[in-house]
Amino acid sequence: MHIREFQKLISRKYEKRDRQRGVPRTFLWFVEEVGELATALASEDRNNRQEEFADVLAWLCTLANISDVDLENACAKYTGDDVKGFKPK
């Protein structure tokens, strides 16, 4: 599945409710999921890590949807041979 397909799937399932919630409150849900991912990464539970990665990706798609951002287009800067967008260490 391509990123755009997943983003559209999330849109079909949740976008109406997500737009009603708005960006600020949706962002808080996203941050909560990132926190849960941080906890999962510190554990030995691979299944939980996988679940939390999926949750973070789904909430990122939700934020992109209600912000009118196509994630696949946004990620294009990372798909070429050029290194623009990468910050030096």
Secondary structure as GFF3:
##gff-version 3
##sequence-region A 1 89
A	DSSP	alpha_helix	3	21	.	.	.	ID=ss1
A	DSSP	alpha_helix	23	41	.	.	.	ID=ss2
A	DSSP	alpha_helix	46	66	.	.	.	ID=ss3
A	DSSP	alpha_helix	71	74	.	.	.	ID=ss4
A	DSSP	three_ten_helix	75	78	.	.	.	ID=ss5
###
